[in-house]
Amino acid sequence: MAADAHWEKLLGENVRRLRKQSGMSQEELAYGVGVDVRYLGGIERAQENPSLKVLVQIAQCLDVQPHQLLLDQSEWD
């Protein structure tokens, strides 16, 4: 994987993990964020490049700070 795509993978993994931890389906999170479920799935698969606005909305729905979505899981403690 290219070095510039690393953040996309971290973002996707964090969104998926936090969404599942909170018991939300992709459909529920997509509705809360105001995006199409296919777009949210693309974010989780590191295939989409969300805007800062969408990143902030995802973080709000998952009850985390936006920067946390870009952290390696080991940095969460």
C-alpha angles and dihedrals in degrees: 000000000000117000092238091060094057094094091052091056092048091048093050094047092048094047092049094045094046093044091053092044089055091049095242126143120223088253093055094048093045090052092049092049094043097238135117115271090235090057091050090049088052090053090051090050092048091244098114131061106215122206120245088255092057091044090054092047091051090050091050092051091049092045096237136113113267094241090058090068089066097048126102109250090246089063094059096086 
